[in-house]
């Protein structure tokens, strides 16, 4: 069942995100005056499994304009987290919202449910 959700739910959504990101980056590069405002944000990974962390961080990294710089191990009470660079990070809240949206999609694909 998870494989079906990944192939028919998550993969098409991710392909669309890649298309949108490529278009945004291309438009920024091809027009005068860059709108890029690089920012690094910390994304808590909470209770994600290793598979979910791999899927999420790989998805973030292949999306143009974002890059996972690293994943911290769980250290005592501090949960695992990934550190993500966004080229268009002027609004930190929007960057977090986008990343949390992708996390919700990964969880819907791996665990089921309609939380997107």
C-alpha contacts under 8 A as a table, 3 or more apart, distances in Angstrom:
res1	aa1	res2	aa2	distance
1	X	4	X	5.20
1	X	5	X	6.43
2	X	5	X	5.09
2	X	6	X	6.17
2	X	109	X	6.22
2	X	110	X	5.47
2	X	111	X	7.18
2	X	112	X	7.33
3	X	6	X	5.04
3	X	7	X	6.08
4	X	7	X	5.14
4	X	8	X	5.78
4	X	9	X	7.54
5	X	8	X	5.43
5	X	9	X	4.99
5	X	10	X	6.44
5	X	108	X	7.94
5	X	109	X	5.02
5	X	110	X	7.38
5	X	112	X	7.67
6	X	9	X	5.52
6	X	10	X	4.74
6	X	11	X	5.90
6	X	109	X	5.34
6	X	110	X	7.31
7	X	10	X	6.25
7	X	11	X	5.31
7	X	12	X	7.48
8	X	11	X	6.33
8	X	12	X	6.54
9	X	12	X	6.06
9	X	13	X	6.52
9	X	109	X	6.97
10	X	13	X	5.20
10	X	14	X	6.04
10	X	105	X	6.72
10	X	106	X	7.17
10	X	109	X	6.15
11	X	14	X	5.06
11	X	15	X	6.08
12	X	15	X	5.01
12	X	16	X	6.26
13	X	16	X	5.15
13	X	17	X	6.32
14	X	17	X	4.93
14	X	18	X	6.16
14	X	59	X	7.52
15	X	18	X	5.09
15	X	19	X	6.27
16	X	19	X	5.03
16	X	20	X	6.22
17	X	20	X	5.13
17	X	21	X	6.06
17	X	63	X	7.29
18	X	21	X	5.10
18	X	22	X	6.05
18	X	62	X	7.81
18	X	63	X	5.38
18	X	64	X	6.82
19	X	22	X	5.21
19	X	23	X	6.22
20	X	23	X	5.18
20	X	24	X	6.19
21	X	24	X	5.10
21	X	25	X	6.08
21	X	63	X	6.61
21	X	64	X	5.59
21	X	65	X	6.91
22	X	25	X	5.21
22	X	26	X	5.94
22	X	64	X	5.98
23	X	26	X	5.11
23	X	27	X	6.01
24	X	27	X	5.19
24	X	28	X	6.19
25	X	28	X	5.08
25	X	29	X	6.17
25	X	64	X	7.19
25	X	65	X	6.93
26	X	29	X	5.13
26	X	30	X	6.02
27	X	30	X	5.20
27	X	31	X	6.15
28	X	31	X	5.57
28	X	32	X	7.80
28	X	33	X	7.88
28	X	34	X	5.77
28	X	35	X	6.52
28	X	36	X	7.71
29	X	32	X	7.72
29	X	34	X	6.88
31	X	34	X	7.27
35	X	88	X	7.08
36	X	87	X	5.39
36	X	88	X	4.90
36	X	89	X	7.44
36	X	90	X	7.85
37	X	86	X	7.99
37	X	87	X	5.69
37	X	88	X	5.04
37	X	89	X	5.30
37	X	90	X	5.30
38	X	85	X	6.77
38	X	86	X	5.51
38	X	87	X	4.17
38	X	88	X	5.75
38	X	89	X	5.33
38	X	90	X	7.29
39	X	85	X	5.58
39	X	86	X	5.43
39	X	87	X	6.58
39	X	88	X	7.40
39	X	89	X	4.95
39	X	90	X	7.25
39	X	92	X	7.71
40	X	83	X	6.59
40	X	84	X	5.42
40	X	85	X	4.29
40	X	86	X	6.35
40	X	89	X	7.84
41	X	83	X	5.71
41	X	84	X	5.35
41	X	85	X	6.47
41	X	86	X	7.91
41	X	92	X	7.56
41	X	95	X	7.95
41	X	96	X	7.58
42	X	81	X	6.46
42	X	82	X	5.85
42	X	83	X	4.66
42	X	84	X	6.41
43	X	81	X	5.37
43	X	82	X	5.14
43	X	83	X	6.12
43	X	84	X	7.17
43	X	96	X	7.39
43	X	99	X	7.62
44	X	79	X	6.71
44	X	80	X	6.13
44	X	81	X	4.15
44	X	82	X	6.41
45	X	48	X	5.88
45	X	53	X	7.27
45	X	79	X	6.86
45	X	80	X	5.41
45	X	81	X	4.95
45	X	82	X	6.88
46	X	79	X	5.69
46	X	80	X	6.33
46	X	81	X	7.53
48	X	51	X	7.89
48	X	52	X	5.62
48	X	53	X	6.02
49	X	52	X	5.11
49	X	53	X	6.16
50	X	53	X	5.06
50	X	54	X	6.10
51	X	54	X	5.11
51	X	55	X	6.15
52	X	55	X	5.05
52	X	56	X	5.97
52	X	106	X	6.73
52	X	107	X	7.35
52	X	110	X	7.27
53	X	56	X	5.15
53	X	57	X	5.92
54	X	57	X	5.36
54	X	58	X	5.85
55	X	58	X	5.27
55	X	59	X	6.02
55	X	106	X	7.20
56	X	59	X	5.14
56	X	60	X	6.21
56	X	102	X	7.23
56	X	103	X	6.41
56	X	106	X	6.46
57	X	60	X	5.08
57	X	61	X	6.12
57	X	68	X	6.20
57	X	82	X	7.80
58	X	61	X	5.11
58	X	62	X	6.19
59	X	62	X	5.40
59	X	63	X	6.33
60	X	63	X	5.37
60	X	66	X	6.03
60	X	67	X	6.18
60	X	68	X	6.60
60	X	99	X	7.96
61	X	64	X	7.45
61	X	66	X	5.79
61	X	67	X	4.38
61	X	68	X	5.58
62	X	66	X	7.64
62	X	67	X	7.56
63	X	66	X	5.92
63	X	67	X	7.71
65	X	86	X	5.76
65	X	87	X	5.08
65	X	88	X	7.11
66	X	84	X	6.79
66	X	85	X	5.54
66	X	86	X	4.55
66	X	87	X	6.37
67	X	84	X	5.57
67	X	85	X	5.20
67	X	86	X	6.71
68	X	71	X	7.78
68	X	82	X	6.75
68	X	83	X	5.78
68	X	84	X	4.42
68	X	85	X	6.36
69	X	82	X	7.42
69	X	83	X	5.47
69	X	84	X	5.74
69	X	85	X	6.88
70	X	82	X	5.68
70	X	83	X	5.55
70	X	84	X	7.61
71	X	80	X	7.02
71	X	81	X	5.65
71	X	82	X	4.21
71	X	83	X	6.40
72	X	80	X	5.46
72	X	81	X	5.37
72	X	82	X	6.18
73	X	79	X	7.59
73	X	80	X	5.10
73	X	81	X	7.31
74	X	77	X	7.58
74	X	78	X	5.99
74	X	79	X	4.84
74	X	80	X	4.38
74	X	81	X	7.79
75	X	78	X	5.22
75	X	79	X	6.62
75	X	80	X	7.37
76	X	79	X	7.62
86	X	89	X	5.34
86	X	95	X	7.37
89	X	92	X	5.78
89	X	94	X	7.83
89	X	95	X	6.11
91	X	94	X	5.37
91	X	95	X	6.50
92	X	95	X	5.08
92	X	96	X	6.27
93	X	96	X	5.14
93	X	97	X	6.08
94	X	97	X	4.93
94	X	98	X	6.12
95	X	98	X	5.22
95	X	99	X	6.26
96	X	99	X	5.10
96	X	100	X	5.99
97	X	100	X	5.10
97	X	101	X	6.04
98	X	101	X	5.01
98	X	102	X	6.37
99	X	102	X	5.10
99	X	103	X	6.20
100	X	103	X	4.84
100	X	104	X	6.12
101	X	104	X	5.07
101	X	105	X	6.33
101	X	116	X	6.79
102	X	105	X	5.02
102	X	106	X	6.25
103	X	106	X	5.07
103	X	107	X	6.24
104	X	107	X	5.07
104	X	108	X	6.11
104	X	115	X	6.44
104	X	116	X	5.21
105	X	108	X	5.04
105	X	109	X	6.16
105	X	115	X	7.56
105	X	116	X	5.39
106	X	109	X	5.12
106	X	110	X	6.11
107	X	110	X	5.14
107	X	111	X	5.48
107	X	112	X	6.97
107	X	115	X	7.99
108	X	111	X	5.50
108	X	112	X	4.60
108	X	113	X	5.47
108	X	114	X	6.22
108	X	115	X	6.08
108	X	116	X	6.60
109	X	112	X	5.63
